[in-house]
Amino acid sequence: MNSDQSRRDFLKKSALTTAGLSLGAMAFSPKSYSRILGANDRVHVGIVGFSDRCRGALIPAMQGHAKEMNFEFSAVSDLWNRRRDEAQAFIKEKAGVSIAACRNNDELYDRKDVDAVIISTADFQHALHCKEAVEAGRDVYVEKPFAETMADARAAKEAVLRTGKIVQVGSQRRSGLNYHQANEFIKAGKFGDIVAVEMTWNVNQPGRWRRQELASQIRKEDTDWDRYQMNRPKAEWDPRKYLEFRLFWPYSSGIPGQWMAHQIDTVHWFTDLPHPRSVAANGGIYLWKDGRQNFDTMTAVFDYGPLNDPSKGFQVIYSSRFTNSAGGTKEIYYSNGGELNLDTNMITPNGGLSKGQAESMGLKENRLPEMKLGEAVKVETGANTGADPLTSSHMRNWMDCVRTRQKPNADVMAGYNHSIANIMTTAALRTGQFVTFDEEKQEVLAGGKPFQY
């Protein structure tokens, strides 16, 4: 394992594996073959929610591959008339086509020129919008978090599996070469057993998720507040909860759904474990007291391992803050032999069992080789301003799978599983209780009772 030849063999094998990332690993059920497109068929894509993320990253990502893949935008659905107008102008400028404007998704799915949709709406809407889309016969690219409650997660998962439609969840790390090589290295047994994982996501951004100017401009009569709230408790019109939803529960969990969802997903991927066995968490609004309900600082501690063997497992520590950016983003996996660092993109013997410590206990030295993974993609903590390489690769994978009907890199189960971890964390933060998961009922338990939002 320590030889240059082993390193070369691993990188060669990983290159062969990742060369075919866009095709996915396996096919869906025969039901999803009902709409295999020919090479000359144009795929018409509808936009569900013309958000900042859609404008800044998802549309540029699709447009970057649209000519080669023969994809084209055809319509937009947004509840706010201003967003519909902006989407039409934006697509006309960027893609040179005129698209239809729909006041809601009912109008969108009545159209014959929408084969697939990109969903980038409020966090709490993703799962139900995905369910709605697949039941309307459309393939879906849906932003994360997949769901913020287990009821929504279960409903969306059932609909996707029942219809067999292609669904890519926006966990774009799953389309990164370096992440695929990390997965291969761990799965090949070369890393050793994972003993701990440390993850952080720190910024110093009082304006993060704030839309003060827009909130002063939007009027209730220009949108559809009742439809916006979907299955959440009905409330009086509040422009902040419409535009700054990430700051308010139950419209968003904030940090768990927005940031932790990306990072905790890699734990499930690298280990094939579907969710944590338990979560304890704490946090608060310590500095940015602007009326928000979701915390500006939090730490969660997860126990992961085989569900039927509590003697085996490891701990994941996740922390995040809005109030000081020191440390930035960090994703480090530890084994007894060293670390796999997805910030530096290196596998190193750092912290591995030294010769002296090993021999004192009658053991052998355990030190990983030092080696670089595939080309790293810097994870920015600022706002998205373009189609970053990870999002571009992830979108391309979805577009390929819409044509081939293969399983995408981040399928519905990836979204379902990160949702369990997110909801467990939210339950721990909001109740202060120890949180577990009822495997039979697929329900999050806080203090032994089902968590209710």
Stockholm file with secondary structure:
# STOCKHOLM 1.0

chainA/1-453         MNSDQSRRDFLKKSALTTAGLSLGAMAFSPKSYSRILGANDRVHVGIVGFSDRCRGALIPAMQGHAKEMNFEFSAVSDLWNRRRDEAQAFIKEKAGVSIAACRNNDELYDRKDVDAVIISTADFQHALHCKEAVEAGRDVYVEKPFAETMADARAAKEAVLRTGKIVQVGSQRRSGLNYHQANEFIKAGKFGDIVAVEMTWNVNQPGRWRRQELASQIRKEDTDWDRYQMNRPKAEWDPRKYLEFRLFWPYSSGIPGQWMAHQIDTVHWFTDLPHPRSVAANGGIYLWKDGRQNFDTMTAVFDYGPLNDPSKGFQVIYSSRFTNSAGGTKEIYYSNGGELNLDTNMITPNGGLSKGQAESMGLKENRLPEMKLGEAVKVETGANTGADPLTSSHMRNWMDCVRTRQKPNADVMAGYNHSIANIMTTAALRTGQFVTFDEEKQEVLAGGKPFQY
#=GR chainA/1-453 SS CCSHHHHHHHHHHHHHHHHTGGGCSSBCCGGGGGGCCCTTCCEEEEEECCCHHIIIIIHHHHHHHHHHHTEEEEEEECSSHHHHHHHHHHHHHHHSCCCEEESSHHHHHTCSSCSEEEECCCGGGHHHHHHHHHHTTCEEEECSCCCSSHHHHHHHHHHHHHHTCCEEESCGGGGCHHHHHHHHHHHTTSSCCEEEEEEEEECBCTTTTCCHHHHHHCCGGGSCHHHHHTTSCCCCCCHHHHHSGGGSTTTCCSHIIIIIHHHHHHHHHHHCCCSCSEEEEEEECCSCCSSCCSCSEEEEEEEESCTTCTTSCEEEEEEEESBCCTTCEEEEEEETTEEEETTTTEEECTTCBCHHHHHTTTCCCBCCCCEECSCCCCCCSSCCCSCCHHHHHHHHHHHHHHHHCBCCTTCHHHHHHHHHHHHHHHHHHHHCSCEEEETTTTEEEETTEECCC
#=GC SS_cons         CCSHHHHHHHHHHHHHHHHTGGGCSSBCCGGGGGGCCCTTCCEEEEEECCCHHIIIIIHHHHHHHHHHHTEEEEEEECSSHHHHHHHHHHHHHHHSCCCEEESSHHHHHTCSSCSEEEECCCGGGHHHHHHHHHHTTCEEEECSCCCSSHHHHHHHHHHHHHHTCCEEESCGGGGCHHHHHHHHHHHTTSSCCEEEEEEEEECBCTTTTCCHHHHHHCCGGGSCHHHHHTTSCCCCCCHHHHHSGGGSTTTCCSHIIIIIHHHHHHHHHHHCCCSCSEEEEEEECCSCCSSCCSCSEEEEEEEESCTTCTTSCEEEEEEEESBCCTTCEEEEEEETTEEEETTTTEEECTTCBCHHHHHTTTCCCBCCCCEECSCCCCCCSSCCCSCCHHHHHHHHHHHHHHHHCBCCTTCHHHHHHHHHHHHHHHHHHHHCSCEEEETTTTEEEETTEECCC
//
